[in-house]
Amino acid sequence: MQKGFYIATERCMGCHTCEAACKNWNDVEPKVTDKPGTQGPKWRRVTNIESGAYPDAQIISVSLACMHCGEPACVAVCPAGAISKRAEDGIVVGDQNKCIGCHYCFFACPFGVPQYGSSGTMQKCNYCLDRTEKGQEPACVNSCPAQAIKAGTMDELARYTQERMARKLAGSTQPSVLISR
């Protein structure tokens, strides 16, 4: 029962509310104190993708976090065993207490997901397990004013997106993300 996210790019306004909710709920440091001007780690981030040319240029906002991959490259390269994939739901979790700060996971992840704060240890989206295990939605999903993010099992999300022309994000790591456009 692999869990993942659905991102509706046609609904995303690029407001960054999901980023703020994620940082707030998970107590992610707002900035790296020894690096002035930084925003600190982002477990979820909104990215703008530009396409086309004038007069048909478009900017699409996409909210992305850990892809909770079916075959996570970060798990395979971690020498400390600080990253693991939960068998019961496929969520990829990190243990900052085991992390040695080598950055191997960052370089292995094709999506640049692992983040490092002032502690120097890896941190990333954990699917708000403290919320989802109580039947609540992840903070990013709960906070999105446009309802552009959904969370659930990949089967549930596939059924939901059948009529919305969504595509599963492709990659050798088998990301658990569906995106519509």
Steps between C-alpha positions, in 0.01 A plus 500: 500500500741769374399851607575812301382842388287641219584852383247695292717759325193664347382582854831600662520879542862504612400649837751289700244430775594130480865587562414713804261239642762227457771704673265601780353155568834320485691772686748542214745783567400815310859583407851368543638728768863486389412588139335845480231533233415130485147368533600182673396151399178452307331164530243617243574764242308679229683521170401702195541341158506731200408375155416633158588830341319829467207531450434144622736500799382323816616477858383195691544465875572154638516407868743214559638314800658159544371267231496199738638298211431135437877448458654791697859572400558680832437180699740303282796736550468593868802346677352564847159343439340834589240476221251219469183412313208387713365164382142573609448815289814572296576827677871583493612628840824643633654467845704811579656323798662243269596745222873572469452796262686347204249641243503174299119495507481852360726413207318170434149650505403607146257753649734676747270419791732450799562829681759600759450754777742646751541158665658368179278192499252401231134580534205462263126452470373214713142514365403657835489154654398644837188636327427227243526219755211673684291517181581866428638634174859622468538868595565602137177339381296639788626857446477535120231762428463379139487130589787439258661224710348167592651211693407134511589159370614494139193291413267760657681784324494316166123453525455865597710625210365274223273771363750779561767394250764462771830329437723309735833674533753278325848411615726208580417543870125451434377825666160474670361822357223567248490839328216646293520785256 
